[in-house]
Amino acid sequence: MIFFLSLLLPGFNLIAQQDAGTYRAQLPEITMDSTSSLHIISPEPIRYVDISSHAVAGDLPEENVLRLKWVPDSTANHPLVGDNLGIITLIGQTFIAQYQLLSATATPSDKLAASYDILPQHIRPLHLPVEISTPELRSHSLNLLARRNPPIRKAKQYGISVELNHVYTLGDVILLDITYHNSTNLGFDIDELRFKIEDKKITKATNVQSVEIRPIWQLYPTGSFKRSYRNIYVLKKATFPASKILNVELSEKQISGRTVTLKIRYRDILEADSF
């Protein structure tokens, strides 16, 4: 028994000696000065930022861009230790990244980076309750745009035709590939695009039941189009009875105010392909 325990004890000591910490000396360094902003670019939307020093201010001009500005006046009340500006922590949808910020007191300005990309070797994965990351959605959406199949559903009103090209499921979301064509000489300025679950047959206007579903993501921003407009819309997976239908309603800004509605049956979603 003593011999057996002596074999196990070195293993226990090894486990006890394992260090789960990430130390400041191990962090990659970013150098900045007080004359210009520094932009840190993330591969996915930034969900959380912590800046440990009052000498640096930050904001998010875009969801995946962090803008930093060194505020030298703040050092009067919060003196710096050497050229250390503190630690910055960024959390994306699937990762955490940390950097040591340094002040460029002796570095020529032309040697300083104006922007900094978060590299794969600088991140650690996080097991957050995020079903699908934005880069994954973008990759699958671009994959859909490369495909050419006969449309599943069609509709046409006021010279504007709409086609449902594909329906795909990915995890707990649905991807809708929709194309609009304008056969008129009047450009279409999009006011809004609405997704609503409604009754197939409407007998009385007072009995209409409508539930609106908002896309959680789309490939391209909403704008205007002269001839055609194609986009990928991502919805949270939803179920509705056969007596209901998913209406996709595209409306135009006034004064013209044209509207075209595409009706998607629940069967179209049930028969959707998956990635």
Secondary structure, DSSP 8 states (H G I E B T S, - for coil): -HHHHHHHHHHHHHHHH------GGGS-EEEE-SSS-EEEE-SS---EEEE--TTEEEEEEETTEEEEEE-GGGGGTS--BTTEEEEEEEE-SSEEEEEEEEE-SSS-GGGS-SEEE--GGGEEE---S-SS-HHHHHHHHHHHHT-----SEEEEETTEEEEEEEEEEETTEEEEEEEEEE-SSS-EEEEEEEEEEEESS-S-GGG--EEEE--SEESS---EESSEEEEEEEEE-----TTEEEEEEEEE-TTT--EEEEEE-HHHHHT-EE-
